[in-house]
């Protein structure tokens, strides 16, 4: 049996250890996280905690599993603290960091591309905001492999190609028959949005353990023929 701890968990917050292992009253976690960890630990089940590339600042650009978190946003700090808490309570757990998750038209980014191309929303797609997007089916299959084996510790599950938000938008538009020239561009560095610019998850070490290929955007967004 495996328990999957995902990104969105709600509830009344409690005090928790910081991402660097220290105790900090300002860093909190919802009680349902404790419930999941406790049940998994008591039942001897596998625990797979899905985390995010938001735990990194982008200072070094390329991040493999050996890199320590250095978050620059409250969200990233919360994700890093959750990773620490999971591994403290359940040392045999898997912490799986992933990036932008793309589906078959249903992800937030895909919906945004359609709305921007149709002129139905304001905004831009950043050319300097770079990640390693992964397809949801690849991510799900990789998580199942990690859950069914004896893996533990940190694993990266990003796609094998780094793309800017705008490059990703162009691929989505072309797959879906949209006019990609209608997608407005901009620089995140010129905006007031917090967060890292260029974070590229190096997933090669994890990929060597998997049968599932963590494809890049040019592979999983190829237009149907």
Secondary structure, DSSP 8 states (H G I E B T S, - for coil): -EEEE-S---S-EEEEE-TTS-EEEEEEEEHHHHHHHHHHHHHT-EEEEEEEGGG--SSSSEE-TT------SHHHHHHHHHHHHHHHH-TT-EEEEE--EE-SS-SHHHHHHHHHHTT-S---EESS-EE--EEHHHHHHHHHHHHHS---EEEEE--SS-EEHHHHHHHHHHHTT--GGG--EE-GGGSS--S-SB-EE--HHHHTT-SS----HHHHT----
